[in-house]
Amino acid sequence: MLIHPQFDPIAISLGPLAVRWYGLMYLLAFLQVWWLGRHRIRTHPQLVGAGWRVAELDDLLFYGVLGVIIGGRLGQVLFYDPGYYVAHPLEIFAVWKGGMAFHGGMLGVFVAMWAYARKMRRGWLAITDFIAPLVPLGLAAGRIGNFINGELWGRIADPALPWAMVFPQVDTLPRHPSQLYQAGLEGLLLFVVLWIFSSRPRPRGAVSGAFLVGYGGLRFIAEYFRTPDAGIFGQSDVVSMGQWLSLPMVLAGLALLVWSAQRRR
């Protein structure tokens, strides 16, 4: 069996300043969104025809960063560990220690994109359609950060599984490296699907709907290999908190795909 390398979560120490791998993964995620966004605008004539300009990306990324950080942290506090943070309120601001909920970050980005849409006088779905294909690789980077931290480990696995891994900080049992599963499914696979899907003109809302269905469905599957979080509904080996939060995503995505198809007709 493999053994988790027990990485030092601190990548660089400069006196009292400690730069953590988790934070670097978030920085990498934002940089790739900026780079891929520039590439999409330059190579997709329909985006240029819709008025998109490379210069807009700086403002768009600023709004997105705020949405991810604020929404992701509040999602962790409200959906997963409300009792802990009520007892330790100052820990809410310790984002460098990890603890960011994707579903909260997604809601935060939706709100941030709504504010950006009002500022730029663009359609909200036009903006979410633009950013949806840029997100999955950032999600993959975040899951790599989880793996480096040795957090969000998987369920107990068959010892004969070639990639079963022991996380010494947890116990000596073989487990699924679920962080890597999620990096591959919600990150790389979803990126390829959305990048290809969005390479051709689509009706308004279709790309956003495909993202919601794709992420929600893949996250639902990945949760079967991840040790379930207790969350606000309590510990459950049947339907985890992550799966409960993913179900509305899938339903909303399907509704958006149907609406966009009808709009096209």
Buried (B, 14 or more C-beta within 10 A) or exposed (E): BEEBEEEEBEBEEEEEEEBBBBBBBBEBBBEBBBEBBEEBBEEBEEBEEBEBEBEBBEEBBEBBBBBBBBBBBBBBBBBBBEEEBEEEEEBBEEBBEBBBBBBBBBBBBBBBBBEBBEEBEBEBBBBBBBBBBBBBBBBBBBBBBBBBBBBBBBBEBEEEBEEBBBBEEBEEBBBBBBBBBBBBBBBBBBBEBBBEBBEEEBBBBBBBBBBBBBBBBBBBBBBBBBBBBEBEEEEBEEBBBBBBBBEEBBEBBBBBBEBBBEEEE
